[in-house]
Amino acid sequence: MLRYILFRILWLIPVIIVVAFIVFSLMELAPGNVVDAMFSEDMTEEARQELIRRFNLDRPMVYRFGLYMLNLVQGNLGTFDTTGQDVWREFIARLPNTLILAFSALIIGTVISIPLGIIAARRAGTLVDNTVTLFSLMGMSMPLFWLGLLLLLIFSLHLRWFPSGTFDDGLRSLVLPAICSSFTLIANTARQTRSNMLEVLKADYLRTARAKGVPEKVVIRKHALGNAWIPIITAIGTSLSVQLAGAVVVEQVFAWPGIGRMAAEAVRSRDVTAATGVIIMTSILYVLVQLAVDLLYAVVDPRIKSQYVSASKRKKRAA
Protein backbone atom coordinates (compact mmCIF):
# COMPACT_ATOMS: atom_id res chain seq x y z
CA MET A 1 0.00 0.00 0.00
CA LEU A 2 2.93 2.32 0.71
CA ARG A 3 4.19 1.87 -2.84
CA TYR A 4 0.73 2.73 -4.15
CA ILE A 5 0.62 5.93 -2.07
CA LEU A 6 4.08 6.98 -3.25
CA PHE A 7 3.11 6.25 -6.85
CA ARG A 8 0.01 8.43 -6.59
CA ILE A 9 1.98 11.26 -4.98
CA LEU A 10 4.63 11.11 -7.72
CA TRP A 11 1.84 11.49 -10.27
CA LEU A 12 1.35 14.98 -8.85
CA ILE A 13 4.49 16.14 -10.71
CA PRO A 14 3.09 15.78 -14.26
CA VAL A 15 -0.30 16.99 -13.03
CA ILE A 16 1.26 20.22 -11.71
CA ILE A 17 3.20 20.79 -14.93
CA VAL A 18 0.15 20.25 -17.15
CA VAL A 19 -2.13 22.38 -14.96
CA ALA A 20 0.36 25.25 -14.89
CA PHE A 21 0.82 25.15 -18.66
CA ILE A 22 -2.94 25.11 -19.27
CA VAL A 23 -3.47 28.09 -16.97
CA PHE A 24 -0.66 30.06 -18.63
CA SER A 25 -2.04 29.24 -22.09
CA LEU A 26 -5.62 30.21 -21.24
CA MET A 27 -4.54 33.45 -19.58
CA GLU A 28 -2.42 34.22 -22.66
CA LEU A 29 -5.42 33.68 -24.96
CA ALA A 30 -7.73 35.79 -22.78
CA PRO A 31 -8.03 39.45 -23.80
CA GLY A 32 -6.02 41.91 -21.75
CA ASN A 33 -3.31 41.38 -19.14
CA VAL A 34 -2.45 42.45 -15.63
CA VAL A 35 -1.17 45.83 -16.83
CA ASP A 36 -4.52 46.55 -18.47
CA ALA A 37 -6.26 45.61 -15.21
CA MET A 38 -3.99 48.03 -13.31
CA PHE A 39 -4.34 50.80 -15.90
CA SER A 40 -5.57 54.16 -14.68
CA GLU A 41 -6.14 57.47 -16.42
CA ASP A 42 -3.14 59.12 -14.76
CA MET A 43 -0.75 56.33 -15.82
CA THR A 44 1.75 57.49 -18.39
CA GLU A 45 2.92 55.41 -21.34
CA GLU A 46 6.40 55.19 -19.80
CA ALA A 47 4.94 53.77 -16.58
CA ARG A 48 2.89 51.29 -18.59
CA GLN A 49 5.94 50.08 -20.51
CA GLU A 50 7.84 49.75 -17.25
CA LEU A 51 5.11 47.49 -15.87
CA ILE A 52 5.19 45.42 -19.06
CA ARG A 53 8.93 44.87 -18.65
CA ARG A 54 8.52 44.19 -14.92
CA PHE A 55 6.02 41.39 -15.52
CA ASN A 56 7.97 40.08 -18.57
CA LEU A 57 4.95 40.66 -20.79
CA ASP A 58 7.32 41.67 -23.59
CA ARG A 59 8.72 38.12 -23.50
CA PRO A 60 7.10 35.00 -25.01
CA MET A 61 4.67 32.98 -22.90
CA VAL A 62 7.07 30.01 -22.90
CA TYR A 63 9.76 32.15 -21.25
CA ARG A 64 7.37 33.29 -18.50
CA PHE A 65 6.17 29.72 -18.01
CA GLY A 66 9.73 28.43 -17.67
CA LEU A 67 10.58 31.20 -15.21
CA TYR A 68 7.50 30.36 -13.13
CA MET A 69 8.32 26.63 -13.09
CA LEU A 70 11.90 27.41 -12.05
CA ASN A 71 10.58 29.34 -9.06
CA LEU A 72 8.03 26.62 -8.34
CA VAL A 73 10.75 23.96 -8.15
CA GLN A 74 12.36 26.08 -5.45
CA GLY A 75 9.07 26.09 -3.50
CA ASN A 76 8.11 29.63 -4.46
CA LEU A 77 4.54 30.21 -5.70
CA GLY A 78 5.34 33.85 -6.37
CA THR A 79 3.56 37.03 -5.36
CA PHE A 80 0.42 38.76 -6.55
CA ASP A 81 1.25 40.99 -9.50
CA THR A 82 -1.36 43.50 -8.40
CA THR A 83 -0.80 43.69 -4.61
CA GLY A 84 2.61 42.10 -4.03
CA GLN A 85 1.23 39.69 -1.41
CA ASP A 86 2.74 36.23 -1.13
CA VAL A 87 0.51 33.69 -2.94
CA TRP A 88 1.35 30.84 -0.55
CA ARG A 89 0.55 32.85 2.58
CA GLU A 90 -2.71 34.13 1.13
CA PHE A 91 -3.69 30.62 0.05
CA ILE A 92 -2.98 29.20 3.51
CA ALA A 93 -4.89 32.08 5.12
CA ARG A 94 -7.99 31.40 3.00
CA LEU A 95 -7.81 27.59 2.93
CA PRO A 96 -9.46 27.08 6.37
CA ASN A 97 -12.50 29.05 5.20
CA THR A 98 -12.92 26.80 2.18
CA LEU A 99 -12.38 23.66 4.28
CA ILE A 100 -15.00 24.82 6.80
CA LEU A 101 -17.49 25.38 4.00
CA ALA A 102 -16.67 22.09 2.22
CA PHE A 103 -16.86 19.89 5.33
CA SER A 104 -20.01 21.62 6.56
CA ALA A 105 -21.63 20.86 3.22
CA LEU A 106 -20.26 17.31 3.42
CA ILE A 107 -21.82 16.73 6.84
CA ILE A 108 -25.18 18.17 5.78
CA GLY A 109 -25.17 16.23 2.52
CA THR A 110 -24.18 12.90 4.07
CA VAL A 111 -26.67 13.11 6.93
CA ILE A 112 -29.53 13.85 4.53
CA SER A 113 -28.65 11.91 1.37
CA ILE A 114 -27.90 8.43 2.74
CA PRO A 115 -31.19 8.08 4.69
CA LEU A 116 -33.06 9.48 1.67
CA GLY A 117 -31.47 6.90 -0.62
CA ILE A 118 -32.22 4.03 1.79
CA ILE A 119 -35.86 5.10 2.20
CA ALA A 120 -36.29 5.43 -1.57
CA ALA A 121 -34.78 1.98 -2.16
CA ARG A 122 -36.97 0.31 0.48
CA ARG A 123 -40.08 1.92 -1.01
CA ALA A 124 -39.16 1.52 -4.67
CA GLY A 125 -41.94 2.49 -7.07
CA THR A 126 -43.94 4.44 -4.48
CA LEU A 127 -44.60 8.16 -4.20
CA VAL A 128 -41.70 8.50 -1.75
CA ASP A 129 -39.29 6.92 -4.22
CA ASN A 130 -40.53 9.09 -7.08
CA THR A 131 -40.21 12.21 -4.93
CA VAL A 132 -36.60 11.41 -3.97
CA THR A 133 -35.76 10.64 -7.61
CA LEU A 134 -37.30 13.94 -8.75
CA PHE A 135 -35.39 15.81 -6.04
CA SER A 136 -32.13 14.15 -7.15
CA LEU A 137 -32.70 15.13 -10.78
CA MET A 138 -33.47 18.70 -9.76
CA GLY A 139 -30.38 18.85 -7.55
CA MET A 140 -28.08 17.63 -10.32
CA SER A 141 -29.60 19.99 -12.89
CA MET A 142 -29.90 23.18 -10.82
CA PRO A 143 -27.01 25.68 -11.25
CA LEU A 144 -25.46 26.58 -7.91
CA PHE A 145 -25.29 30.29 -8.68
CA TRP A 146 -29.06 30.34 -9.29
CA LEU A 147 -29.74 28.35 -6.12
CA GLY A 148 -27.47 30.66 -4.13
CA LEU A 149 -29.24 33.76 -5.40
CA LEU A 150 -32.61 32.15 -4.62
CA LEU A 151 -31.52 31.37 -1.04
CA LEU A 152 -30.30 34.94 -0.59
CA LEU A 153 -33.53 36.32 -2.00
CA ILE A 154 -35.75 34.26 0.32
CA PHE A 155 -33.81 33.93 3.57
CA SER A 156 -31.77 37.15 3.54
CA LEU A 157 -33.79 39.73 1.66
CA HIS A 158 -37.38 38.76 2.54
CA LEU A 159 -37.23 36.71 5.76
CA ARG A 160 -33.99 38.30 7.06
CA TRP A 161 -33.04 35.11 8.91
CA PHE A 162 -29.43 34.99 7.70
CA PRO A 163 -26.89 37.60 6.57
CA SER A 164 -26.12 38.08 2.91
CA GLY A 165 -22.51 38.17 1.84
CA THR A 166 -20.82 38.61 5.21
CA PHE A 167 -18.33 36.57 7.19
CA ASP A 168 -18.68 38.20 10.60
CA ASP A 169 -21.82 36.54 12.03
CA GLY A 170 -20.34 33.16 12.97
CA LEU A 171 -22.48 30.13 12.21
CA ARG A 172 -25.26 32.29 10.77
CA SER A 173 -22.90 33.29 7.96
CA LEU A 174 -22.16 29.64 7.22
CA VAL A 175 -25.71 28.29 6.95
CA LEU A 176 -26.73 29.49 3.49
CA PRO A 177 -23.37 28.78 1.73
CA ALA A 178 -23.22 25.29 3.30
CA ILE A 179 -26.79 24.45 2.23
CA CYS A 180 -26.15 25.71 -1.29
CA SER A 181 -22.87 23.81 -1.57
CA SER A 182 -24.41 20.59 -0.20
CA PHE A 183 -27.33 20.52 -2.63
CA THR A 184 -25.47 18.75 -5.45
CA LEU A 185 -23.89 16.33 -2.97
CA ILE A 186 -27.31 15.42 -1.55
CA ALA A 187 -28.70 14.78 -5.03
CA ASN A 188 -25.75 12.67 -6.27
CA THR A 189 -25.31 10.62 -3.09
CA ALA A 190 -29.05 10.00 -2.62
CA ARG A 191 -29.30 8.73 -6.19
CA GLN A 192 -26.19 6.57 -5.81
CA THR A 193 -27.37 5.17 -2.47
CA ARG A 194 -30.80 4.31 -3.86
CA SER A 195 -29.33 2.60 -6.93
CA ASN A 196 -26.89 0.44 -4.96
CA MET A 197 -29.33 -0.38 -2.18
CA LEU A 198 -31.84 -1.61 -4.77
CA GLU A 199 -29.26 -4.09 -6.06
CA VAL A 200 -28.20 -5.22 -2.60
CA LEU A 201 -31.75 -5.63 -1.26
CA LYS A 202 -32.43 -8.25 -3.93
CA ALA A 203 -29.47 -10.41 -2.83
CA ASP A 204 -30.09 -13.95 -1.55
CA TYR A 205 -28.12 -13.47 1.66
CA LEU A 206 -30.52 -10.74 2.77
CA ARG A 207 -33.50 -13.05 2.32
CA THR A 208 -31.60 -15.65 4.33
CA ALA A 209 -30.92 -13.13 7.10
CA ARG A 210 -34.59 -12.20 7.26
CA ALA A 211 -35.59 -15.85 7.30
CA LYS A 212 -33.33 -16.38 10.32
CA GLY A 213 -35.21 -13.69 12.19
CA VAL A 214 -32.65 -10.88 11.97
CA PRO A 215 -34.41 -7.54 12.64
CA GLU A 216 -35.01 -5.42 9.55
CA LYS A 217 -32.97 -2.50 10.94
CA VAL A 218 -29.96 -4.77 11.39
CA VAL A 219 -30.44 -6.21 7.89
CA ILE A 220 -30.40 -2.74 6.36
CA ARG A 221 -27.66 -1.20 8.51
CA LYS A 222 -25.21 -4.08 8.75
CA HIS A 223 -25.76 -6.32 5.74
CA ALA A 224 -27.26 -4.17 2.99
CA LEU A 225 -25.56 -0.84 3.66
CA GLY A 226 -22.27 -2.53 4.50
CA ASN A 227 -22.07 -3.98 0.98
CA ALA A 228 -23.14 -0.77 -0.74
CA TRP A 229 -20.55 1.53 0.84
CA ILE A 230 -18.00 1.58 -2.01
CA PRO A 231 -20.13 3.47 -4.59
CA ILE A 232 -21.51 5.72 -1.84
CA ILE A 233 -18.00 6.65 -0.67
CA THR A 234 -17.05 7.30 -4.29
CA ALA A 235 -19.98 9.70 -4.72
CA ILE A 236 -19.20 11.49 -1.43
CA GLY A 237 -15.47 11.74 -2.17
CA THR A 238 -16.07 13.02 -5.68
CA SER A 239 -18.52 15.62 -4.38
CA LEU A 240 -16.01 16.77 -1.74
CA SER A 241 -13.29 17.08 -4.38
CA VAL A 242 -15.60 19.09 -6.60
CA GLN A 243 -16.49 21.38 -3.69
CA LEU A 244 -12.83 22.04 -2.94
CA ALA A 245 -11.90 22.55 -6.59
CA GLY A 246 -15.07 24.27 -7.73
CA ALA A 247 -15.96 26.47 -4.79
CA VAL A 248 -15.66 29.57 -6.97
CA VAL A 249 -19.39 29.88 -7.68
CA VAL A 250 -20.64 29.51 -4.10
CA GLU A 251 -17.90 31.70 -2.62
CA GLN A 252 -18.56 34.42 -5.18
CA VAL A 253 -22.33 34.43 -4.60
CA PHE A 254 -22.03 34.56 -0.80
CA ALA A 255 -18.81 36.65 -0.69
CA TRP A 256 -17.11 33.82 1.20
CA PRO A 257 -13.36 34.57 1.60
CA GLY A 258 -12.01 31.21 0.46
CA ILE A 259 -9.60 29.95 -2.17
CA GLY A 260 -12.32 29.84 -4.81
CA ARG A 261 -12.94 33.56 -4.50
CA MET A 262 -9.18 34.11 -4.43
CA ALA A 263 -8.88 32.31 -7.78
CA ALA A 264 -11.76 34.33 -9.25
CA GLU A 265 -10.16 37.59 -8.15
CA ALA A 266 -6.83 36.55 -9.67
CA VAL A 267 -8.42 35.65 -13.01
CA ARG A 268 -10.47 38.87 -13.05
CA SER A 269 -7.34 40.95 -12.54
CA ARG A 270 -5.41 38.85 -15.13
CA ASP A 271 -2.88 37.91 -12.43
CA VAL A 272 -1.28 34.85 -14.00
CA THR A 273 1.06 34.14 -11.08
CA ALA A 274 -1.69 34.14 -8.45
CA ALA A 275 -4.18 32.24 -10.63
CA THR A 276 -1.64 29.54 -11.46
CA GLY A 277 -0.57 29.15 -7.82
CA VAL A 278 -4.14 28.82 -6.54
CA ILE A 279 -5.15 26.33 -9.23
CA ILE A 280 -2.02 24.23 -8.69
CA MET A 281 -2.63 24.00 -4.95
CA THR A 282 -6.31 23.22 -5.53
CA SER A 283 -5.32 20.45 -7.95
CA ILE A 284 -3.04 18.97 -5.30
CA LEU A 285 -5.94 19.03 -2.81
CA TYR A 286 -8.15 17.30 -5.37
CA VAL A 287 -5.63 14.51 -5.94
CA LEU A 288 -5.07 14.04 -2.19
CA VAL A 289 -8.82 13.75 -1.53
CA GLN A 290 -9.14 11.13 -4.27
CA LEU A 291 -6.19 9.26 -2.74
CA ALA A 292 -7.89 9.33 0.67
CA VAL A 293 -11.06 7.93 -0.92
CA ASP A 294 -9.10 5.09 -2.52
CA LEU A 295 -7.48 4.24 0.81
CA LEU A 296 -10.85 4.37 2.54
CA TYR A 297 -12.01 1.57 0.24
CA ALA A 298 -9.53 -0.75 1.97
CA VAL A 299 -10.98 0.20 5.37
CA VAL A 300 -14.57 -0.43 4.32
CA ASP A 301 -14.06 -3.52 2.14
CA PRO A 302 -11.70 -6.26 3.47
CA ARG A 303 -11.40 -7.71 -0.04
CA ILE A 304 -9.64 -4.57 -1.29
CA LYS A 305 -7.34 -4.57 1.74
CA SER A 306 -6.45 -8.20 1.04
CA GLN A 307 -5.48 -7.24 -2.51
CA TYR A 308 -2.96 -4.69 -1.18
CA VAL A 309 -1.59 -7.24 1.33
CA SER A 310 -1.38 -10.09 -1.17
CA ALA A 311 0.32 -7.84 -3.72
CA SER A 312 3.00 -6.84 -1.20
CA LYS A 313 3.51 -10.50 -0.19
CA ARG A 314 3.99 -11.53 -3.82
CA LYS A 315 6.64 -8.82 -4.29
CA LYS A 316 8.45 -9.98 -1.14
CA ARG A 317 8.44 -13.60 -2.34
CA ALA A 318 9.71 -12.55 -5.75
CA ALA A 319 12.54 -10.64 -4.11
C-alpha positions as CSV (number, residue, x, y, z in Angstrom):
1,M,0.0,0.0,0.0
2,L,2.9,2.3,0.7
3,R,4.2,1.9,-2.8
4,Y,0.7,2.7,-4.1
5,I,0.6,5.9,-2.1
6,L,4.1,7.0,-3.2
7,F,3.1,6.2,-6.9
8,R,0.0,8.4,-6.6
9,I,2.0,11.3,-5.0
10,L,4.6,11.1,-7.7
11,W,1.8,11.5,-10.3
12,L,1.4,15.0,-8.9
13,I,4.5,16.1,-10.7
14,P,3.1,15.8,-14.3
15,V,-0.3,17.0,-13.0
16,I,1.3,20.2,-11.7
17,I,3.2,20.8,-14.9
18,V,0.1,20.2,-17.2
19,V,-2.1,22.4,-15.0
20,A,0.4,25.3,-14.9
21,F,0.8,25.2,-18.7
22,I,-2.9,25.1,-19.3
23,V,-3.5,28.1,-17.0
24,F,-0.7,30.1,-18.6
25,S,-2.0,29.2,-22.1
26,L,-5.6,30.2,-21.2
27,M,-4.5,33.5,-19.6
28,E,-2.4,34.2,-22.7
29,L,-5.4,33.7,-25.0
30,A,-7.7,35.8,-22.8
31,P,-8.0,39.5,-23.8
32,G,-6.0,41.9,-21.7
33,N,-3.3,41.4,-19.1
34,V,-2.4,42.4,-15.6
35,V,-1.2,45.8,-16.8
36,D,-4.5,46.6,-18.5
37,A,-6.3,45.6,-15.2
38,M,-4.0,48.0,-13.3
39,F,-4.3,50.8,-15.9
40,S,-5.6,54.2,-14.7
41,E,-6.1,57.5,-16.4
42,D,-3.1,59.1,-14.8
43,M,-0.7,56.3,-15.8
44,T,1.8,57.5,-18.4
45,E,2.9,55.4,-21.3
46,E,6.4,55.2,-19.8
47,A,4.9,53.8,-16.6
48,R,2.9,51.3,-18.6
49,Q,5.9,50.1,-20.5
50,E,7.8,49.8,-17.2
51,L,5.1,47.5,-15.9
52,I,5.2,45.4,-19.1
53,R,8.9,44.9,-18.6
54,R,8.5,44.2,-14.9
55,F,6.0,41.4,-15.5
56,N,8.0,40.1,-18.6
57,L,4.9,40.7,-20.8
58,D,7.3,41.7,-23.6
59,R,8.7,38.1,-23.5
60,P,7.1,35.0,-25.0
61,M,4.7,33.0,-22.9
62,V,7.1,30.0,-22.9
63,Y,9.8,32.2,-21.3
64,R,7.4,33.3,-18.5
65,F,6.2,29.7,-18.0
66,G,9.7,28.4,-17.7
67,L,10.6,31.2,-15.2
68,Y,7.5,30.4,-13.1
69,M,8.3,26.6,-13.1
70,L,11.9,27.4,-12.1
71,N,10.6,29.3,-9.1
72,L,8.0,26.6,-8.3
73,V,10.7,24.0,-8.1
74,Q,12.4,26.1,-5.5
75,G,9.1,26.1,-3.5
76,N,8.1,29.6,-4.5
77,L,4.5,30.2,-5.7
78,G,5.3,33.8,-6.4
79,T,3.6,37.0,-5.4
80,F,0.4,38.8,-6.6
81,D,1.3,41.0,-9.5
82,T,-1.4,43.5,-8.4
83,T,-0.8,43.7,-4.6
84,G,2.6,42.1,-4.0
85,Q,1.2,39.7,-1.4
86,D,2.7,36.2,-1.1
87,V,0.5,33.7,-2.9
88,W,1.3,30.8,-0.5
89,R,0.6,32.8,2.6
90,E,-2.7,34.1,1.1
91,F,-3.7,30.6,0.1
92,I,-3.0,29.2,3.5
93,A,-4.9,32.1,5.1
94,R,-8.0,31.4,3.0
95,L,-7.8,27.6,2.9
96,P,-9.5,27.1,6.4
97,N,-12.5,29.0,5.2
98,T,-12.9,26.8,2.2
99,L,-12.4,23.7,4.3
100,I,-15.0,24.8,6.8
101,L,-17.5,25.4,4.0
102,A,-16.7,22.1,2.2
103,F,-16.9,19.9,5.3
104,S,-20.0,21.6,6.6
105,A,-21.6,20.9,3.2
106,L,-20.3,17.3,3.4
107,I,-21.8,16.7,6.8
108,I,-25.2,18.2,5.8
109,G,-25.2,16.2,2.5
110,T,-24.2,12.9,4.1
111,V,-26.7,13.1,6.9
112,I,-29.5,13.9,4.5
113,S,-28.6,11.9,1.4
114,I,-27.9,8.4,2.7
115,P,-31.2,8.1,4.7
116,L,-33.1,9.5,1.7
117,G,-31.5,6.9,-0.6
118,I,-32.2,4.0,1.8
119,I,-35.9,5.1,2.2
120,A,-36.3,5.4,-1.6
121,A,-34.8,2.0,-2.2
122,R,-37.0,0.3,0.5
123,R,-40.1,1.9,-1.0
124,A,-39.2,1.5,-4.7
125,G,-41.9,2.5,-7.1
126,T,-43.9,4.4,-4.5
127,L,-44.6,8.2,-4.2
128,V,-41.7,8.5,-1.8
129,D,-39.3,6.9,-4.2
130,N,-40.5,9.1,-7.1
131,T,-40.2,12.2,-4.9
132,V,-36.6,11.4,-4.0
133,T,-35.8,10.6,-7.6
134,L,-37.3,13.9,-8.7
135,F,-35.4,15.8,-6.0
136,S,-32.1,14.1,-7.2
137,L,-32.7,15.1,-10.8
138,M,-33.5,18.7,-9.8
139,G,-30.4,18.9,-7.6
140,M,-28.1,17.6,-10.3
141,S,-29.6,20.0,-12.9
142,M,-29.9,23.2,-10.8
143,P,-27.0,25.7,-11.3
144,L,-25.5,26.6,-7.9
145,F,-25.3,30.3,-8.7
146,W,-29.1,30.3,-9.3
147,L,-29.7,28.4,-6.1
148,G,-27.5,30.7,-4.1
149,L,-29.2,33.8,-5.4
150,L,-32.6,32.1,-4.6
151,L,-31.5,31.4,-1.0
152,L,-30.3,34.9,-0.6
153,L,-33.5,36.3,-2.0
154,I,-35.8,34.3,0.3
155,F,-33.8,33.9,3.6
156,S,-31.8,37.1,3.5
157,L,-33.8,39.7,1.7
158,H,-37.4,38.8,2.5
159,L,-37.2,36.7,5.8
160,R,-34.0,38.3,7.1
161,W,-33.0,35.1,8.9
162,F,-29.4,35.0,7.7
163,P,-26.9,37.6,6.6
164,S,-26.1,38.1,2.9
165,G,-22.5,38.2,1.8
166,T,-20.8,38.6,5.2
167,F,-18.3,36.6,7.2
168,D,-18.7,38.2,10.6
169,D,-21.8,36.5,12.0
170,G,-20.3,33.2,13.0
171,L,-22.5,30.1,12.2
172,R,-25.3,32.3,10.8
173,S,-22.9,33.3,8.0
174,L,-22.2,29.6,7.2
175,V,-25.7,28.3,7.0
176,L,-26.7,29.5,3.5
177,P,-23.4,28.8,1.7
178,A,-23.2,25.3,3.3
179,I,-26.8,24.5,2.2
180,C,-26.2,25.7,-1.3
181,S,-22.9,23.8,-1.6
182,S,-24.4,20.6,-0.2
183,F,-27.3,20.5,-2.6
184,T,-25.5,18.7,-5.5
185,L,-23.9,16.3,-3.0
186,I,-27.3,15.4,-1.6
187,A,-28.7,14.8,-5.0
188,N,-25.8,12.7,-6.3
189,T,-25.3,10.6,-3.1
190,A,-29.0,10.0,-2.6
191,R,-29.3,8.7,-6.2
192,Q,-26.2,6.6,-5.8
193,T,-27.4,5.2,-2.5
194,R,-30.8,4.3,-3.9
195,S,-29.3,2.6,-6.9
196,N,-26.9,0.4,-5.0
197,M,-29.3,-0.4,-2.2
198,L,-31.8,-1.6,-4.8
199,E,-29.3,-4.1,-6.1
200,V,-28.2,-5.2,-2.6
201,L,-31.8,-5.6,-1.3
202,K,-32.4,-8.3,-3.9
203,A,-29.5,-10.4,-2.8
204,D,-30.1,-13.9,-1.5
205,Y,-28.1,-13.5,1.7
206,L,-30.5,-10.7,2.8
207,R,-33.5,-13.0,2.3
208,T,-31.6,-15.7,4.3
209,A,-30.9,-13.1,7.1
210,R,-34.6,-12.2,7.3
211,A,-35.6,-15.9,7.3
212,K,-33.3,-16.4,10.3
213,G,-35.2,-13.7,12.2
214,V,-32.7,-10.9,12.0
215,P,-34.4,-7.5,12.6
216,E,-35.0,-5.4,9.6
217,K,-33.0,-2.5,10.9
218,V,-30.0,-4.8,11.4
219,V,-30.4,-6.2,7.9
220,I,-30.4,-2.7,6.4
221,R,-27.7,-1.2,8.5
222,K,-25.2,-4.1,8.8
223,H,-25.8,-6.3,5.7
224,A,-27.3,-4.2,3.0
225,L,-25.6,-0.8,3.7
226,G,-22.3,-2.5,4.5
227,N,-22.1,-4.0,1.0
228,A,-23.1,-0.8,-0.7
229,W,-20.5,1.5,0.8
230,I,-18.0,1.6,-2.0
231,P,-20.1,3.5,-4.6
232,I,-21.5,5.7,-1.8
233,I,-18.0,6.6,-0.7
234,T,-17.1,7.3,-4.3
235,A,-20.0,9.7,-4.7
236,I,-19.2,11.5,-1.4
237,G,-15.5,11.7,-2.2
238,T,-16.1,13.0,-5.7
239,S,-18.5,15.6,-4.4
240,L,-16.0,16.8,-1.7
241,S,-13.3,17.1,-4.4
242,V,-15.6,19.1,-6.6
243,Q,-16.5,21.4,-3.7
244,L,-12.8,22.0,-2.9
245,A,-11.9,22.5,-6.6
246,G,-15.1,24.3,-7.7
247,A,-16.0,26.5,-4.8
248,V,-15.7,29.6,-7.0
249,V,-19.4,29.9,-7.7
250,V,-20.6,29.5,-4.1
251,E,-17.9,31.7,-2.6
252,Q,-18.6,34.4,-5.2
253,V,-22.3,34.4,-4.6
254,F,-22.0,34.6,-0.8
255,A,-18.8,36.6,-0.7
256,W,-17.1,33.8,1.2
257,P,-13.4,34.6,1.6
258,G,-12.0,31.2,0.5
259,I,-9.6,30.0,-2.2
260,G,-12.3,29.8,-4.8
261,R,-12.9,33.6,-4.5
262,M,-9.2,34.1,-4.4
263,A,-8.9,32.3,-7.8
264,A,-11.8,34.3,-9.3
265,E,-10.2,37.6,-8.2
266,A,-6.8,36.6,-9.7
267,V,-8.4,35.6,-13.0
268,R,-10.5,38.9,-13.0
269,S,-7.3,40.9,-12.5
270,R,-5.4,38.8,-15.1
271,D,-2.9,37.9,-12.4
272,V,-1.3,34.8,-14.0
273,T,1.1,34.1,-11.1
274,A,-1.7,34.1,-8.5
275,A,-4.2,32.2,-10.6
276,T,-1.6,29.5,-11.5
277,G,-0.6,29.1,-7.8
278,V,-4.1,28.8,-6.5
279,I,-5.2,26.3,-9.2
280,I,-2.0,24.2,-8.7
281,M,-2.6,24.0,-4.9
282,T,-6.3,23.2,-5.5
283,S,-5.3,20.5,-8.0
284,I,-3.0,19.0,-5.3
285,L,-5.9,19.0,-2.8
286,Y,-8.1,17.3,-5.4
287,V,-5.6,14.5,-5.9
288,L,-5.1,14.0,-2.2
289,V,-8.8,13.7,-1.5
290,Q,-9.1,11.1,-4.3
291,L,-6.2,9.3,-2.7
292,A,-7.9,9.3,0.7
293,V,-11.1,7.9,-0.9
294,D,-9.1,5.1,-2.5
295,L,-7.5,4.2,0.8
296,L,-10.9,4.4,2.5
297,Y,-12.0,1.6,0.2
298,A,-9.5,-0.7,2.0
299,V,-11.0,0.2,5.4
300,V,-14.6,-0.4,4.3
301,D,-14.1,-3.5,2.1
302,P,-11.7,-6.3,3.5
303,R,-11.4,-7.7,0.0
304,I,-9.6,-4.6,-1.3
305,K,-7.3,-4.6,1.7
306,S,-6.4,-8.2,1.0
307,Q,-5.5,-7.2,-2.5
308,Y,-3.0,-4.7,-1.2
309,V,-1.6,-7.2,1.3
310,S,-1.4,-10.1,-1.2
311,A,0.3,-7.8,-3.7
312,S,3.0,-6.8,-1.2
313,K,3.5,-10.5,-0.2
314,R,4.0,-11.5,-3.8
315,K,6.6,-8.8,-4.3
316,K,8.5,-10.0,-1.1
317,R,8.4,-13.6,-2.3
318,A,9.7,-12.6,-5.7
319,A,12.5,-10.6,-4.1
